[in-house]
């Protein structure tokens, strides 16, 4: 298995009301394959009216790595080139809650990737995968080994009138 790492390009940035942004760039020694990431997203909060809300999403994303080690897709930001984004939408004033995003990262050789089993639009659950290859169902378990890398980011905030803390790292 080739080494897969990442570099933070923008963030991580914790903004008020639970908003979060972290752009990264992948690096890998792998060639002619795919960086595949299983995402788990959890968020729970109390809105300004006092109602409890929650979301939970699970989906797969994949980036193509060519024979020269170039990773696609890549987005150009003013701070540099990026491949992935972990973000959480702010929930507005007078809210409180917490969120977590976990990514398990795998390497998949090109021969194991079946293009027709993936889509290049956001999944029906609104996964946020954008132009990436994405899917909600598991790929064939035989083609993936154990995760090479695990990413885990989370936050907690309390922006109510009696709030005890601004948005901060959960861990």
N, C-alpha and C positions, 0 to 999 in steps of 0.2 A: 504494500500500500504506500502510495506517495504521501509525503508530508503535505498537509494543508494548514495554513495559518491565515491570519488577517491583520491588517493595520487599520486603526481608527483614522479616518480622514476628517470627519466633522463630528464633534461630540465625543462622548455622550453629553447631551445637554438636557437638564431637568428644568422645565419651565413651569410657571404657575398652573394650578388646576389639573395637574396630572399629565400635562403635555410633555412629550419626550421625543428626542431625535438622536439617532446614531447611524452615520454612514460609514461603511467599511469597504476596503479593497481586499479581495482574496489574493493569496499567493499560494502557489503549489509547484512542486517538482513534477507533478503528473503531466502527461502529454496524451493527446488523442483520447479524451474521455470527458467525464462530467463530474463536477462538484454537485452533490445532491444533498439537500438539507430538509430534514423533517422539522416542521415548525409546530409548536404548541403555544397558543396565545390565550391568556386568561385575564379578565378584567372584571372587577366588581367595584361598585361605587354607589354612593347615595347622592341623588341629584338635588337641586336647589329646593324642590318641593318636598324633599324628605323620602322620596320613593327609592327603593333599592333596585339597582339595575345590574346586569351581568352579561358578559359575552364569553364565549369559549369557541376557539377555532383550532383545527388541526389540518395541516396540508403539507404537501411536498413541493419543493422548488428545485430547479436544476440549471446550472450554468455550463455551457460548452467550453472545453479547453482544447485548443487546436494543437497541431504538431509543434508549434513554436512556443507553446505555453501561454498564448494570449487567451484571455477569458472573456466570453461573451454571454450576455450583454454587459457593456460597460457604459456608464453615464459620466459625462464630464461636468463637474461642478467647478465653481471658481477656485475652490480649495484643492482640487485634484480629481483624478478618476476614481469612481466608486463602482462596486458591484452589488452591494446589498444595503438594506435600510431596515433597522428596527425602530419602530415609532409607536407612540401612543397619542391619540387625539385628546386634547384638553377637554374637560367636561364642564368648564365654566365656573363662575364664582359660586360660592356657597355650596361647594361639593366636597366630598371626601371619599377616598377609596384607595385601592391598590391594584397593581397589574404585574404581569410576568410574561416574558417571552423566552422560550427555550428553543434552541436550534441544535439538532444532532446532525453532524456533517459526515458524509460518506464520500468515497471515491468509487466511480463506476466507469469501467472501460467502455469505449465507444461501442463495441460489439454488443454489449449488454443493454444498451439504450434503445428502446422501441419507440420511435418518434410518434407513431400513431396512438400510443397509450397516454400521451401528454398533450396538453393544450398550451397555447401561448397567450392566453388571455386570463384575466383574474378568474379564480374558481367561483362556482355558484355561491359559496359562502362568503365571498368578498374578501378573499385571503390577502389581497394587496400584493400578490406576486407580479402584477403588471405584465410586462412583456416577457417575463421568464417562462420557461417551461414550467408548468405546474399541474398538479393533480391532487385529488382528495383521497383516492384509494391507494393502498400500499402497492409499491412495485413488487414484482416477484421476489420473495425473500432469498432465493438462491443467488441473485445477482448482487446483493449487498452483503458486505462483511460487517464487522463491528464498526461503530462510529469512530472516526479518526479524531474528531474535535467536538466539544460540547460548548455551546454559547448559552449563557443565562443572564438575562438582564431584567430588572424589575424596579418598581417605584411605589412609593406610598405618599399620599398628600392629604392635607386637611386645610381647605381654604374657606371653612365656615367661619362665622363671626367669633366662635370660641375655639378656632383652630389652634392646635398645639404645635404645628410644624408646616413649613412649606413643602413643596415636592422635593423628595430626596431619594437616594438609592435605597432600595429595599433590603439589601444584604450587607 
